[in-house]
Structure formats: structure tokens, C-alpha cells
């Protein structure tokens, strides 16, 4: 074979080696696992204690039945405190912890399933909020997921603006008007002012 022919063959081989290999389909097991992993990430629960947090109306919860994706999903707790769950129907959610609701759903499913495994998570807290107004860096509403003091709530709001009067902070709670002196509390004085925030509290920083 002539030299030009050999060179041509060598060039063709090099080009073929540089071509990307055809994309191989994922094995069936991996293909099935990928959407499941995505779904798990999409429905990761909020950082609440499933044994202590009390579900309320308007909370967004996830209900996952093991090996039953068609009976799992996200649910908004209605104003009447209930959710409608596939194969279960209407079930009370408000007033229960996620752990207790999981047990109740599993008990209902035992009529049609063998040893159903149910997990309930709180994706978004809408039922319990407090509000911070005035001279703070991040005014607005905040979910009340765990016990939070007034001092911690103010930290969550990003601290104070330049002209905030930190001696005359007020907490409006129903018909009550509670006073909070930030300077005293941060110096360890009159710590009884640093009360736990309750749902619906409005903290006003003048």
C-alpha cells in the first residue's frame, strides 16, 4: 500500500477515536431511582420536630407512603383542619404532630395494605407566624417553627437600622402591649422582658 494511502488510513482512525461514544441508556434500576431521588429532594421536610410541632390550618405537609408514590404527595391543611388523602379520604391533621398523623394514616391504610409505612413532613409553616415591623433590616412575617424569644426574633430580622429606638420596642399581643428594652436585655438586666414569641405577635421597633 502506498504511503499516501497509509497516511489517509491513519487520519481516519484518529478522527474515529476522537468521536464521542454514543450515549448509553441508564440501567433500568438507575433510571427508576433518579426520579425517586428528585422527588425526595423536592419534598424534603422543613426543620421541625415531628414529635413536637403541632400542625395547623394552611400548613403545607408532605405525606409519603412507602412504595406507593401514587398515594403520596403534598397537601395543604384546609381551614377545617383536614386533608384528603388517597385511599384514606378525609382525615384530621390540624392539632396533631406529624408523627401522630403518620400513625393515624398508617392505621387507616391497614384495611387495604400490609404493614403500610407512612411519613409526614412539614414543608412550609403557614399556620404559625409572628411579624416584625419598623426599624429593622428585614421587616415582615416569620414562621414560628420552634420556641423563639423576642431577642432571637430580632436577630432573625437582621438587626436594627441606624435610627432605631431599641429602648422602646413594643410587642402587640391581642389586646396587650408589652414593652421590650433591647439594651437592658443585652446587658443581662430585666431578662423577664425576653419572653417567648407567640403566633400572631407583632414586634414593633420605632
N, C-alpha and C positions, 0 to 999 in steps of 0.2 A: 504494500500500500504506500502511496506517495506521502511525502512529508506534509503537503497542504491538507491531504485527507485526514492524516492523523491529528493535525492541529485542530481541524474542524470538529473531529470526534471529541477531542479533549475539551473544547469550548462548550460543546453541547452538554457534556457531563457536568461541567462546573455550573452551568445555568440550571440544570435539573436539580443539583444539590442545593441551590440557593432558594428554590421554590418552597414555600411553607407547606408543611404536611397538611393533608385535608383534615378538617375538624372532625374529631370522633365524638359520637353522641355519648352523653353521660350514661353510665350503667344505670339500670332501672332503679336500683336501690338508692343511688345518689340523686337521681332525678327526682325521686319521690321525696327525699329528705330535704332538698333545697327549699321548696315552698313551705314545708313544715317549719324549717328554721326561720324563714322570713316571717311567717305568721307569729312565731313565738316572739320575735323581736318586736313586731308591730303591736303586740298585746301585752308587753311587759308591764307588770303592775306598778302602780305608784308606790313610793316608800311608806306604806302604812303597816301597822301591826295587825295582822289578820285575826289575832286573838283579842285585840282591844278596841280597834276602830269600830265605831257604830255607823253603819250605812244609813244614808238619809236620802230624801227625795232629791232628784236631779243629779245624783252621783252617777258617773259612768263606770259600770263594772264589767269585767270580763268573766264569762262562765265557760270553763273548758272541761269537756267530758273526754276522758282518756280513750283514744282510738275511735272517737265519734265526732270528727270535725264538722259534720253537717248539723250536729246538735250543739255546737259551741258557737260563741260569738260575743259581741259587745252589746250591752243593754243599758239604757238609761232608766233609772228608777223613776217611775211615774209619781205625780203628786199624791196619789193614794198609797204610795209606798210599795207597790207591787211591780213585778216584771213578768213578762210572758215568755216562758222557756219551752222550746220544742220538747215534745213528749211528756212534759210535766204540766203545762198550762200556767194559770195564774199562781204566783207564789209570792208570799210576803218577803220583802228584802229590807225595807227600812226598819230600823230598830234592832237589827241583828248584826253581829260581827261577820266578816267574810268567812271565817271558819265555821260558824254556826249555819250560815246559809249553804255552804258546801255540803254539810251533813244533811240538811233538810232536802236538798235537791237529790242527793245520792239515795236517801231513803225513799223518795218518790219514784226514782228510776228503778229501784229494786223489783218493782212489779213486772218490768219488761226486760231487765238486764241482770246479768250475773256479776255481782261484786262491782258495781259501777264506781269509778274513781272520778271525783269532781273537784275542781279547784276554782275558787272565786277570788278574783283580784280587783282592787280598786284602781281604775285607770286615771280617773280625774275626780277630784273632790269639788263638788259644786254646792253641797248642802251646808257646809260649814265654812264661813269666811269672816274675816274682820277687815276693817277699812282704815286706811291712814290718809289723812288729808293735811294740807298746809305746807309748811316749810321743810319738807324732806325731799331727798333726791329722787325717790321713786314712789310718789303717791299712787294709791289705787287699792284694789282688793287683793287679799292674800288668803290662800286656803289654810284652814286651821286643821292640820293633819295630826299634830302631836301637841302636848302641853307646851304653851308658849307664854312667856312673861311679856309685860309691856316693854321692858328693856330689849328683849330679844326681837320683838316685833319691830322696834325702831331700827335695830341693826339690819333686819331684813329689808327695810325701806331705804337702805343705802346711806343712812346718816342724815345730818341736817344741812340745810342751805345756810348761807353766810349770816342772814339776819333773823334766824330762828330764835324765838324766846324759849329756851329749853327749861326755864323755871316754871312755866305756866302751861304745860301740856295738859290737855283735858281728855278724859275717856268718857264718851257718852254711851251709857248702857241702859236702854229702856228710858225710864224717867229719871235715872241717876246721872249725876255729873261728878265724876271722880277726878281728883287732881293728881298730877304726877310731876315731880320736880327731878328732872334728869340729873342735874348737878349734884343734888343731895344723894341720890341713889348711887351714882358712880363713885361717890366718896364714902360709901358704906353707911350713910345716915338715913334714918326713917325708911328702912327697907320694906316696911309693910305697904308702901306705895306700889311696890313692884309686883302687882297682882297678876294672876293668870288671865290671859285674854279669853273672852267667851265669844261664841258665834254671834255675829251681828254688832259687836263692839265697833265704835268709831273713835279712832285716836286722832285728835286734832292738835297739830303743832302750830301755834300762832307765829 
